[in-house]
């Protein structure tokens, strides 16, 4: 902290610098408190984001407004209700659902969409967006390259079958997918499944590439 000529307290825009993971650019180290409360620091932070983003988008003269538009688009999926989680949380969330089913006799279902046959990433993103718009707020979505795992709490086998057909019809109408993606499903409790490990093994089998 320092005082300028007017006697007002200001904050340094740069404490130290470090190189990025590629070692080709120096990145200023900033304080979270500063960039969220001090306008000059916030501007410096955004300019640095723009500078780094420009290296990723060399065909466009990127500005702060562009970055904000990109951020808004990236957040849309969260706004639609369905919870999207990182793959590393999948086993834990499945374990939670199995424990709940064992204790309270509340079933849950798993759906795994195999999208390996897609020709491009744009279609994959369209599938994800379509699912986000239609899934319930209680549902959980996990993305694994060209596989999508849905955890559906409080969903019995019959309801899961109906939802599976609806998803395939929706993708055929909205995304125009031909052929339709492979869709595997499992509901717990199941008389053929005796422990949590079997549910986890089934899920991991669905995520393995053929």
C-alpha positions as CSV (number, residue, x, y, z in Angstrom):
1,X,0.0,0.0,0.0
2,X,1.2,3.6,-0.7
3,X,0.0,7.1,-0.9
4,X,-0.1,9.1,-4.2
5,X,0.4,12.9,-4.5
6,X,-3.3,13.6,-3.5
7,X,-2.8,11.7,-0.3
8,X,-5.2,8.8,-1.4
9,X,-4.2,5.3,-0.7
10,X,-3.4,3.2,-3.7
11,X,-2.4,-0.5,-4.2
12,X,0.4,-1.8,-6.3
13,X,-0.8,-3.4,-9.5
14,X,2.0,-5.9,-9.4
15,X,3.6,-7.7,-6.5
16,X,5.8,-10.2,-8.4
17,X,5.7,-11.9,-11.8
18,X,5.9,-15.6,-12.8
19,X,6.1,-17.3,-16.2
20,X,3.0,-19.2,-17.5
21,X,3.1,-22.9,-18.0
22,X,4.6,-22.5,-21.5
23,X,7.3,-20.3,-20.1
24,X,6.8,-17.7,-22.8
25,X,5.0,-14.9,-20.9
26,X,5.4,-13.3,-17.6
27,X,2.2,-13.1,-15.5
28,X,1.7,-10.5,-12.8
29,X,0.7,-11.9,-9.4
30,X,-2.2,-9.9,-8.0
31,X,-4.3,-9.9,-4.8
32,X,-7.9,-11.2,-5.1
33,X,-9.0,-8.6,-2.6
34,X,-7.4,-5.9,-4.7
35,X,-8.8,-6.9,-8.1
36,X,-12.3,-7.2,-6.6
37,X,-12.3,-3.9,-4.8
38,X,-9.9,-1.5,-6.6
39,X,-10.8,-0.3,-10.1
40,X,-7.3,0.2,-11.3
41,X,-6.4,-3.3,-10.2
42,X,-9.5,-4.7,-11.8
43,X,-8.6,-3.0,-15.1
44,X,-5.1,-4.3,-14.9
45,X,-6.4,-7.8,-14.3
46,X,-8.8,-7.7,-17.2
47,X,-6.1,-6.3,-19.5
48,X,-3.8,-9.2,-18.6
49,X,-6.7,-11.7,-19.3
50,X,-7.2,-10.0,-22.7
51,X,-3.4,-10.2,-23.4
52,X,-3.3,-13.9,-22.7
53,X,-6.5,-14.5,-24.6
54,X,-5.1,-12.7,-27.6
55,X,-2.5,-15.4,-27.9
56,X,-5.3,-18.0,-28.1
57,X,-7.3,-16.0,-30.6
58,X,-4.7,-14.4,-32.9
59,X,-7.4,-13.9,-35.6
60,X,-9.4,-11.5,-33.5
61,X,-8.6,-8.1,-31.9
62,X,-9.8,-9.2,-28.5
63,X,-11.1,-6.7,-25.9
64,X,-12.6,-6.7,-22.5
65,X,-16.2,-6.8,-23.8
66,X,-15.3,-9.9,-25.9
67,X,-14.0,-11.6,-22.7
68,X,-17.2,-10.7,-20.8
69,X,-19.3,-12.1,-23.7
70,X,-17.3,-15.4,-23.6
71,X,-17.7,-15.6,-19.8
72,X,-21.4,-15.1,-20.1
73,X,-21.8,-17.8,-22.6
74,X,-19.7,-20.2,-20.6
75,X,-21.9,-19.6,-17.5
76,X,-25.2,-20.2,-19.3
77,X,-25.1,-24.0,-18.6
78,X,-25.0,-23.3,-14.9
79,X,-27.9,-20.9,-15.2
80,X,-30.1,-23.5,-16.7
81,X,-30.3,-25.5,-13.5
82,X,-28.6,-28.9,-14.1
83,X,-25.4,-29.2,-12.0
84,X,-22.3,-29.9,-14.1
85,X,-19.4,-31.4,-12.1
86,X,-15.8,-32.4,-12.9
87,X,-15.2,-36.1,-13.6
88,X,-13.1,-36.5,-10.5
89,X,-16.3,-36.1,-8.4
90,X,-18.2,-38.9,-10.1
91,X,-17.2,-41.8,-7.8
92,X,-18.0,-39.8,-4.7
93,X,-21.5,-38.7,-6.0
94,X,-22.3,-42.2,-7.0
95,X,-21.3,-43.4,-3.6
96,X,-23.6,-40.9,-2.0
97,X,-26.5,-42.0,-4.1
98,X,-25.9,-45.7,-3.3
99,X,-25.8,-44.9,0.5
100,X,-29.0,-42.9,0.3
101,X,-30.7,-45.7,-1.6
102,X,-29.6,-48.3,0.9
103,X,-30.6,-46.2,3.9
104,X,-33.9,-44.7,2.7
105,X,-34.9,-47.1,-0.2
106,X,-34.8,-44.2,-2.7
107,X,-33.8,-45.4,-6.1
108,X,-31.5,-43.5,-8.5
109,X,-30.5,-44.1,-12.1
110,X,-27.4,-43.6,-14.2
111,X,-27.5,-42.7,-17.9
112,X,-24.3,-42.8,-20.1
113,X,-24.4,-41.4,-23.6
114,X,-21.7,-42.6,-25.9
115,X,-21.0,-39.9,-28.5
116,X,-17.8,-41.3,-29.9
117,X,-19.3,-41.3,-33.4
118,X,-19.7,-37.6,-33.6
119,X,-17.9,-35.8,-36.4
120,X,-17.2,-32.5,-34.6
121,X,-17.1,-30.7,-31.3
122,X,-19.9,-28.4,-32.3
123,X,-22.4,-31.2,-32.4
124,X,-21.1,-32.4,-29.0
125,X,-21.6,-29.0,-27.5
126,X,-25.2,-28.9,-29.0
127,X,-26.0,-32.2,-27.3
128,X,-24.7,-30.9,-23.9
129,X,-26.7,-27.7,-24.3
130,X,-29.8,-29.6,-25.2
131,X,-29.5,-31.8,-22.1
132,X,-28.8,-28.8,-19.9
133,X,-32.0,-27.2,-21.0
134,X,-34.2,-30.2,-20.3
135,X,-32.7,-31.9,-17.2
136,X,-34.0,-31.3,-13.7
137,X,-32.2,-29.2,-11.2
138,X,-31.6,-32.3,-9.0
139,X,-29.8,-34.1,-11.8
140,X,-26.0,-34.2,-12.1
141,X,-24.0,-34.1,-15.3
142,X,-20.4,-35.2,-15.9
143,X,-18.5,-34.8,-19.1
144,X,-15.8,-37.2,-20.3
145,X,-14.5,-36.3,-23.7
146,X,-17.3,-37.9,-25.9
147,X,-19.1,-39.6,-23.0
148,X,-21.8,-37.9,-20.9
149,X,-22.8,-39.4,-17.5
150,X,-26.1,-38.3,-15.9
151,X,-27.0,-39.1,-12.3
152,X,-30.7,-39.0,-11.8
153,X,-31.8,-39.0,-8.1
154,X,-35.2,-40.4,-7.1
155,X,-35.6,-42.1,-10.5
156,X,-36.7,-45.7,-10.8
157,X,-36.2,-48.1,-13.7
158,X,-39.4,-47.4,-15.5
159,X,-39.0,-43.6,-15.3
160,X,-35.4,-44.0,-16.5
161,X,-36.6,-46.0,-19.5
162,X,-39.1,-43.2,-20.4
163,X,-36.4,-40.5,-19.9
164,X,-34.0,-42.4,-22.1
165,X,-36.5,-42.5,-25.0
166,X,-37.3,-38.8,-24.5
167,X,-33.6,-37.9,-24.7
168,X,-33.1,-39.9,-27.9
169,X,-36.1,-38.3,-29.5
170,X,-35.0,-34.8,-28.3
171,X,-31.5,-35.3,-29.8
172,X,-33.0,-36.6,-33.1
173,X,-35.3,-33.5,-33.3
174,X,-33.1,-30.8,-31.9
175,X,-29.6,-31.9,-32.9
176,X,-30.6,-34.1,-35.8
177,X,-28.3,-36.9,-34.8
178,X,-28.2,-40.0,-37.1
179,X,-27.6,-42.5,-35.9
180,X,-28.7,-41.8,-32.4
181,X,-26.1,-42.1,-29.7
182,X,-25.7,-45.3,-27.7
183,X,-27.3,-44.9,-24.3
184,X,-26.6,-47.2,-21.4
185,X,-28.6,-47.1,-18.2
186,X,-28.6,-48.6,-14.7
187,X,-31.0,-48.2,-11.8
188,X,-30.1,-48.9,-8.2
189,X,-31.3,-50.8,-6.0
190,X,-31.1,-53.8,-8.3
191,X,-31.3,-57.4,-7.2
192,X,-28.3,-58.2,-9.3
193,X,-26.2,-55.5,-7.7
194,X,-25.0,-56.2,-4.1
195,X,-22.5,-53.4,-3.4
196,X,-21.3,-50.0,-4.4
197,X,-18.3,-51.2,-6.2
198,X,-20.5,-52.9,-8.8
199,X,-22.2,-49.6,-9.6
200,X,-18.8,-47.9,-9.9
201,X,-17.4,-50.7,-12.1
202,X,-20.4,-50.6,-14.4
203,X,-20.0,-46.8,-14.8
204,X,-16.3,-47.0,-15.5
205,X,-16.9,-49.8,-18.1
206,X,-19.2,-47.4,-20.0
207,X,-16.5,-44.7,-20.0
208,X,-13.9,-47.0,-21.6
209,X,-13.4,-46.4,-25.3
210,X,-14.1,-49.4,-27.5
